[in-house]
Amino acid sequence: MTSANKTNPVEDAERIVAVAHRLADAARAETLSLFRSPALRPDNKAATGFDPVTEADRASERAMRAILAAERPEDAILGEEYGAQAGRSGLTWVLDPIDGTRAFMAGAPSWGVLIGLSDARGPIYGIVDQPHLDERFEGGLGHARLISGRGTVPLRARRGVALAQATLMTTYPEVGDPAEHAAFSRVAARARLVRYGLDCYAYALLAAGHVDLVIEAGLQPYDVAAPIAVIQAAGGVVTDWQGGPAHGGGTILAAGSQELHAEALALLKGD
Protein backbone atom coordinates (compact mmCIF):
# COMPACT_ATOMS: atom_id res chain seq x y z
CA MET A 1 0.00 0.00 0.00
CA THR A 2 1.31 3.46 -0.80
CA SER A 3 1.34 6.21 1.79
CA ALA A 4 -2.07 7.74 2.41
CA ASN A 5 -0.49 11.21 2.43
CA LYS A 6 0.85 10.76 -1.12
CA THR A 7 -2.24 9.38 -2.83
CA ASN A 8 -4.95 9.66 -0.17
CA PRO A 9 -7.53 7.47 -1.92
CA VAL A 10 -10.89 8.12 -0.33
CA GLU A 11 -11.57 4.48 0.32
CA ASP A 12 -8.28 3.97 2.19
CA ALA A 13 -8.68 7.19 4.17
CA GLU A 14 -12.10 6.02 5.30
CA ARG A 15 -10.66 2.67 6.42
CA ILE A 16 -7.85 4.40 8.30
CA VAL A 17 -10.28 6.70 10.12
CA ALA A 18 -12.53 3.78 11.02
CA VAL A 19 -9.61 1.83 12.46
CA ALA A 20 -8.40 4.87 14.41
CA HIS A 21 -11.79 5.24 16.07
CA ARG A 22 -11.77 1.55 16.98
CA LEU A 23 -8.38 2.09 18.61
CA ALA A 24 -9.74 5.04 20.58
CA ASP A 25 -12.82 3.06 21.66
CA ALA A 26 -10.66 0.16 22.85
CA ALA A 27 -8.34 2.50 24.74
CA ARG A 28 -11.34 4.18 26.39
CA ALA A 29 -12.54 0.89 27.78
CA GLU A 30 -9.15 0.03 29.25
CA THR A 31 -8.38 3.45 30.71
CA LEU A 32 -11.81 4.19 32.18
CA SER A 33 -11.85 0.85 33.99
CA LEU A 34 -9.01 2.10 36.22
CA PHE A 35 -9.47 5.88 36.22
CA ARG A 36 -10.33 7.10 39.74
CA SER A 37 -10.28 3.48 40.87
CA PRO A 38 -8.80 2.29 44.19
CA ALA A 39 -7.36 -0.65 42.22
CA LEU A 40 -4.92 1.65 40.40
CA ARG A 41 -1.34 0.78 41.39
CA PRO A 42 1.25 2.96 39.62
CA ASP A 43 4.77 1.70 38.97
CA ASN A 44 7.92 3.79 38.48
CA LYS A 45 9.82 3.33 35.20
CA ALA A 46 12.68 5.64 36.21
CA ALA A 47 15.92 4.52 37.85
CA THR A 48 16.05 7.93 39.52
CA GLY A 49 13.15 10.33 40.01
CA PHE A 50 9.58 9.39 39.17
CA ASP A 51 8.26 8.35 35.76
CA PRO A 52 4.94 6.62 36.44
CA VAL A 53 3.25 3.90 34.44
CA THR A 54 0.06 2.01 35.27
CA GLU A 55 -1.67 -1.12 34.11
CA ALA A 56 -4.12 1.20 32.35
CA ASP A 57 -1.23 2.49 30.17
CA ARG A 58 -0.12 -1.02 29.31
CA ALA A 59 -3.59 -2.45 28.73
CA SER A 60 -4.57 0.54 26.57
CA GLU A 61 -1.59 0.08 24.27
CA ARG A 62 -2.00 -3.70 24.12
CA ALA A 63 -5.62 -3.29 23.07
CA MET A 64 -4.69 -0.85 20.31
CA ARG A 65 -1.85 -3.02 19.06
CA ALA A 66 -4.15 -6.05 18.88
CA ILE A 67 -6.55 -4.17 16.61
CA LEU A 68 -3.71 -2.98 14.38
CA ALA A 69 -2.33 -6.51 14.12
CA ALA A 70 -5.69 -7.67 12.80
CA GLU A 71 -6.70 -4.64 10.71
CA ARG A 72 -3.43 -2.98 9.58
CA PRO A 73 -0.66 -5.63 9.71
CA GLU A 74 1.44 -3.86 7.06
CA ASP A 75 1.74 -0.64 9.08
CA ALA A 76 4.52 0.09 11.55
CA ILE A 77 3.81 0.98 15.19
CA LEU A 78 5.62 3.22 17.66
CA GLY A 79 4.18 3.12 21.17
CA GLU A 80 5.33 4.52 24.49
CA GLU A 81 5.06 1.30 26.47
CA TYR A 82 5.99 -1.40 23.94
CA GLY A 83 8.33 0.41 21.57
CA ALA A 84 8.71 0.17 17.79
CA GLN A 85 7.42 -2.50 15.43
CA ALA A 86 8.51 -2.41 11.80
CA GLY A 87 6.07 -2.28 8.90
CA ARG A 88 6.07 -2.31 5.10
CA SER A 89 3.34 0.18 4.12
CA GLY A 90 5.21 3.46 4.71
CA LEU A 91 2.73 4.37 7.46
CA THR A 92 3.40 4.36 11.20
CA TRP A 93 0.85 4.45 14.01
CA VAL A 94 2.26 6.54 16.86
CA LEU A 95 0.53 5.66 20.14
CA ASP A 96 0.57 7.19 23.60
CA PRO A 97 -1.87 5.03 25.56
CA ILE A 98 -2.14 7.61 28.35
CA ASP A 99 -0.56 11.01 27.87
CA GLY A 100 -0.57 12.57 31.32
CA THR A 101 -0.20 9.53 33.58
CA ARG A 102 0.43 11.82 36.57
CA ALA A 103 -2.93 13.50 35.96
CA PHE A 104 -4.51 10.06 35.54
CA MET A 105 -3.10 9.02 38.93
CA ALA A 106 -4.45 12.19 40.54
CA GLY A 107 -7.95 11.71 39.13
CA ALA A 108 -7.68 14.86 37.00
CA PRO A 109 -9.34 14.68 33.54
CA SER A 110 -6.52 16.39 31.65
CA TRP A 111 -4.92 13.16 30.38
CA GLY A 112 -5.72 11.67 27.01
CA VAL A 113 -5.12 8.86 24.56
CA LEU A 114 -3.01 9.91 21.58
CA ILE A 115 -3.35 8.11 18.25
CA GLY A 116 -1.26 9.49 15.41
CA LEU A 117 -0.58 8.25 11.90
CA SER A 118 2.60 9.37 10.12
CA ASP A 119 4.25 8.83 6.78
CA ALA A 120 7.86 9.67 5.90
CA ARG A 121 7.14 13.39 6.05
CA GLY A 122 5.37 13.46 9.40
CA PRO A 123 1.88 13.21 10.93
CA ILE A 124 -1.05 13.03 8.53
CA TYR A 125 -3.86 12.13 10.93
CA GLY A 126 -4.48 12.18 14.66
CA ILE A 127 -6.91 11.69 17.50
CA VAL A 128 -6.64 13.25 20.96
CA ASP A 129 -9.23 11.41 23.03
CA GLN A 130 -10.34 12.36 26.55
CA PRO A 131 -12.46 9.38 27.62
CA HIS A 132 -13.73 10.70 30.96
CA LEU A 133 -15.08 13.89 29.36
CA ASP A 134 -16.30 12.00 26.27
CA GLU A 135 -14.37 14.36 23.98
CA ARG A 136 -12.59 13.15 20.85
CA PHE A 137 -10.56 15.70 18.89
CA GLU A 138 -9.79 14.48 15.36
CA GLY A 139 -7.74 16.01 12.56
CA GLY A 140 -6.38 15.02 9.17
CA LEU A 141 -7.50 13.02 6.12
CA GLY A 142 -10.27 15.53 5.52
CA HIS A 143 -11.40 15.87 9.14
CA ALA A 144 -11.09 18.61 11.77
CA ARG A 145 -13.77 17.99 14.36
CA LEU A 146 -14.64 17.48 18.01
CA ILE A 147 -16.94 14.53 18.63
CA SER A 148 -18.62 14.39 22.03
CA GLY A 149 -21.85 13.52 23.75
CA ARG A 150 -23.03 17.03 22.90
CA GLY A 151 -22.61 16.43 19.18
CA THR A 152 -19.97 17.08 16.55
CA VAL A 153 -18.50 20.53 15.89
CA PRO A 154 -15.69 21.73 13.61
CA LEU A 155 -12.26 22.43 15.04
CA ARG A 156 -10.90 25.89 14.19
CA ALA A 157 -7.81 27.39 15.78
CA ARG A 158 -8.24 31.00 16.91
CA ARG A 159 -6.77 33.69 14.66
CA GLY A 160 -6.21 37.41 14.95
CA VAL A 161 -4.68 37.22 18.44
CA ALA A 162 -1.36 38.93 19.19
CA LEU A 163 0.91 37.66 21.95
CA ALA A 164 -0.18 40.44 24.32
CA GLN A 165 -3.74 39.02 24.17
CA ALA A 166 -2.79 35.34 23.99
CA THR A 167 -3.43 32.44 26.34
CA LEU A 168 -0.29 30.28 26.67
CA MET A 169 -0.20 26.78 28.14
CA THR A 170 2.50 24.29 29.09
CA THR A 171 2.58 21.21 31.29
CA TYR A 172 5.29 22.13 33.80
CA PRO A 173 6.37 25.56 35.09
CA GLU A 174 9.98 24.29 34.91
CA VAL A 175 10.08 24.00 31.11
CA GLY A 176 13.13 22.11 29.86
CA ASP A 177 16.71 22.88 30.84
CA PRO A 178 17.77 26.31 32.16
CA ALA A 179 18.29 27.77 28.67
CA GLU A 180 14.94 26.44 27.47
CA HIS A 181 13.21 27.73 30.58
CA ALA A 182 14.68 31.18 29.98
CA ALA A 183 13.43 31.11 26.38
CA PHE A 184 9.95 30.07 27.50
CA SER A 185 9.93 32.81 30.12
CA ARG A 186 10.55 35.45 27.44
CA VAL A 187 7.32 34.41 25.74
CA ALA A 188 5.37 33.94 28.98
CA ALA A 189 6.26 37.46 30.12
CA ARG A 190 4.51 38.87 27.04
CA ALA A 191 1.38 36.70 27.10
CA ARG A 192 -1.86 37.83 28.73
CA LEU A 193 -2.52 34.52 30.51
CA VAL A 194 -0.25 31.55 31.27
CA ARG A 195 -1.65 28.28 32.60
CA TYR A 196 0.02 24.98 33.50
CA GLY A 197 -0.63 21.28 33.81
CA LEU A 198 -3.02 20.12 31.07
CA ASP A 199 -0.72 17.71 29.19
CA CYS A 200 -2.18 16.80 25.76
CA TYR A 201 -5.50 18.46 26.56
CA ALA A 202 -3.87 21.86 26.05
CA TYR A 203 -3.21 20.98 22.40
CA ALA A 204 -6.83 19.93 21.99
CA LEU A 205 -8.00 23.25 23.40
CA LEU A 206 -5.74 25.09 20.95
CA ALA A 207 -7.29 23.20 18.05
CA ALA A 208 -10.74 24.09 19.40
CA GLY A 209 -9.91 27.81 19.54
CA HIS A 210 -9.74 28.27 23.33
CA VAL A 211 -5.95 28.42 23.75
CA ASP A 212 -3.56 30.37 21.52
CA LEU A 213 -0.11 28.91 22.27
CA VAL A 214 1.34 25.69 23.67
CA ILE A 215 5.10 25.62 24.28
CA GLU A 216 6.90 22.57 25.66
CA ALA A 217 10.29 20.85 25.74
CA GLY A 218 11.64 17.36 26.40
CA LEU A 219 8.97 15.57 24.39
CA GLN A 220 8.97 12.21 22.60
CA PRO A 221 7.48 11.43 19.16
CA TYR A 222 4.49 9.68 20.73
CA ASP A 223 3.74 12.86 22.73
CA VAL A 224 3.36 15.05 19.65
CA ALA A 225 2.32 13.12 16.51
CA ALA A 226 -1.44 13.17 17.17
CA PRO A 227 -1.57 16.76 18.49
CA ILE A 228 0.38 18.02 15.47
CA ALA A 229 -2.08 16.44 13.04
CA VAL A 230 -5.13 17.74 14.92
CA ILE A 231 -3.81 21.29 15.27
CA GLN A 232 -2.69 21.54 11.66
CA ALA A 233 -6.06 20.27 10.45
CA ALA A 234 -7.69 23.00 12.55
CA GLY A 235 -5.59 25.67 10.82
CA GLY A 236 -2.88 26.04 13.47
CA VAL A 237 0.90 25.98 13.13
CA VAL A 238 3.28 23.56 14.87
CA THR A 239 7.10 23.55 14.74
CA ASP A 240 10.06 23.08 17.03
CA TRP A 241 11.71 26.11 18.64
CA GLN A 242 13.84 26.69 15.54
CA GLY A 243 10.88 26.70 13.18
CA GLY A 244 11.51 23.18 11.85
CA PRO A 245 9.49 19.95 12.01
CA ALA A 246 8.47 18.94 15.53
CA HIS A 247 7.25 15.37 15.05
CA GLY A 248 10.56 13.87 16.19
CA GLY A 249 10.02 15.22 19.70
CA GLY A 250 12.18 17.63 21.68
CA THR A 251 10.79 21.16 21.71
CA ILE A 252 7.39 22.19 20.36
CA LEU A 253 5.70 25.49 19.59
CA ALA A 254 2.04 25.29 18.64
CA ALA A 255 0.10 28.42 17.71
CA GLY A 256 -3.33 29.27 16.43
CA SER A 257 -2.01 31.42 13.59
CA GLN A 258 1.12 31.97 11.55
CA GLU A 259 1.44 35.54 12.86
CA LEU A 260 1.32 34.51 16.51
CA HIS A 261 3.69 31.64 15.83
CA ALA A 262 6.21 34.04 14.30
CA GLU A 263 5.96 36.39 17.28
CA ALA A 264 6.57 33.61 19.81
CA LEU A 265 9.27 31.95 17.72
CA ALA A 266 11.32 35.14 17.58
CA LEU A 267 11.30 35.33 21.39
CA LEU A 268 12.18 31.67 21.81
CA LYS A 269 15.15 32.09 19.47
CA GLY A 270 16.22 35.28 21.24
CA ASP A 271 15.86 37.43 18.13
N, C-alpha and C positions, 0 to 999 in steps of 0.2 A: 504494500500500500504506500502511495506517496504521501508526503506531508500534507495535512489538512490546510496548513497556512499557504502552501504553494498553489494548490488546485481548488481546495475548499468546495468539493462537490456537495451539493445540498443534501444528498442522501447520507453521505458519510458524516457531515456535520450534525445532522439530526441524530444519528446513532451515537456519536460522541456525547452529545448533550444528554441523551437518555441514560447512557451509562454513568455519566457524572452525577446525575441526580440519584441514581441507584446507590452510588458510593456514598453520597451525602445522607441518604435515608438510612443506610446500614450503619454509618458512623453515629448518626443520631441515636439509634437504638442502644448502641454500646455505651456511649458517653452518658446519656440520660439515666441509664440504669445505676450509675454510681455517683452522679452529681448530687451534692448535698446529702450523701448517704453516709451513715456511720460505718458502713463496711469499707469505705475508702481507706486504703493503706498506702500512702506514698513511699516510694523508694528514692534513694539518692544516687544518681549516675556519676557524680563528681568525686574524684579522689580527694580534692580539697574544696571547701565551700559547699554550696547546695545547688544542685541541678535536679529538680524533682521529676519523677516519672511515676505513673500510676498504671494499674491494670486497665483502666479505661483508655489510656493512650495506646497501650499494646493491643487491646482487643479491637479498638477502632481501626487501627492500621491493618490488623490481620483480616478483618471483615472486608475492608476495601480491596486488599490484595487478592482475596479469594474471588471477588467479583471480576477483577481485571484478568485473573488467570483464566476464567471461563469465557469472558466476553471480549477481551482485547489481548490475547496471548502474544501478539507480535510487538506490542508496545513495551518500552522500557519503563521502569519504575524507580523513583528516588523517594524514599520515605525517611522520616526522622528516626524511627525506632528500629527499622529492619534494613536500612541502607539501600544500596543500588542493585538493581537487577537489569541486566542487559536486554535489549530488544532489537528488532530488525526493521521496524516500520519508519524510523526517523522521528517518532513521537515519544515523549517521556511524560508520564504522570508524576507530578511532584506533590507529595502528600505530607501534610502535617496533621496527625490525627487529633491532637489538641494543641492549638497555639494559645499559650497562656495557662500552662499547667498550674502555676502559682495561684492565679485567679480561680481556677477550677477547684483547687484545694480549699480556698477560702470561701467558696460558695458564691463568688461574684460572677455575674453573667457577662463578663467581658471577654471570655475565651471564645474560641471558635474552631471549627474544622476547616482546614484549607485544602482545596483540591485544585491543582493547577495542571495545565497541559501545555507543554512546550515543544517546539521544533528546534532546529539548529540555530535559529535566530533569536529565540526567547519565547516567553509566554504568549499563547494565542487564545487561551480560554481559562476561566477560573471561576470558582465558587468560594465565597466566604460564608460559612453557615454557622448561625448561632442557634443551636437546638433549643435551649431553654426559652428563648424569646420567640421561637418560631419565625426566625428571619433568615432568609437565604438571598444573599447578594450574588448576582451572576453577571459575568461580562465576557464578551468575545463570541466569535462565530455567529455574529448577527444579533446578539443579545446584550442588553444593558438594563437589568431589571432587578427589583426587590420583590421577592415572593414571600408572603406571610399570611397569617390567618386573617388579616384585614384586607387581603386582595393582592393584586400585582400592580406595581407602579414603576415607571421608568426611572433609571438612575441617571442623574445629570449633575456633574460636578459644578460647584458654584464659580461663577466668573465675575469679573468687574470688581474684585476686592484687592486693594493694595495691602501691603504688609502691615501698615499702621492700623488697619481695620480687621486683620486676619485672626482667626482662631488656629492655634498651633498645638499639636499633640505629639507626645512621645511616651514610651512606656516607663522609662526610668529617669528621674531627675539627673542622675549621674550618667550622662550620655557618653559612652565610649571611653577612650583614654583621655588624659588631660588636654591634649591638643584638640581632640574632637569635641570635648566638652566646652572648651573655649569658643570653638567655631559655632556650636549650637547656641551658646549664650549670646553671641552677637545677633543672631536672628531672634531669639526669644526676647531680647531687650527691646526690639522694635515692634513686636506683635502686640495686638490689643489684649489677647487672652491666651494663656498657656495652661494646658491641662495635662495630667500624667496618668498612666496606669491602665490604658484600655487595650493593650496588645493589638491583635489583628482587627478588633472592632473599630479602632480609630480609622483604619483604611476604609472600612465599609462606610463609616460616617462621612468620610471625604467624598467617596463615590456618590453618596446620596445627597450631597450639597449642604451638609451641616458643619463640616470642618473644612478648613482651607489649606492647611499644611500638616504633613506628618514627616518628622525628621528623626531618623534612628541610625544606630551604628552597631556593629558586631553581630550582624544577621547572617543566617544561612540561606541557601537557595530555597529550602522548603518553607522558610518564613515569608518569602516575598513573591514567589511565582504567581500564586492565585491573586493576591492583592494587586499586583501590577496589571494583570489582565483585566480585572474588574474596573480599576480606576481608569485605565486607558480607554476601555469601552464606554465609560461615562464621560469622556472628554477631558480627563485630567492628564497630567504629565508626571512621569516617574523616571528618575535617573539616580545615579550615585552622586556623591558630593563633588565630583569633577565634571558632571554633565554627561557621563557615559552610561552604558547599560548597567542596570542594577540587579539583573536576575541571578547573577552569580553570588549574591550576598554581600556582606560588608556594610557599607553605608548606603542609606536610601533617603532621597528627597522626593516626596510626593506633593503635588500642588494641584489646585483646582483649575489653574489657567497657566498658559505659557508666560504671561507677564509676571505673575506672582512667583512662579518658579524661577525666573531670571533674577528677580529681586532677592530672593532668599539665597540662590546659588552664589551670587556675587559676595554676599556676606559670609557664607560658609568658606569660600575660597580666599577670603581676606582681601578682595579687590577694593 
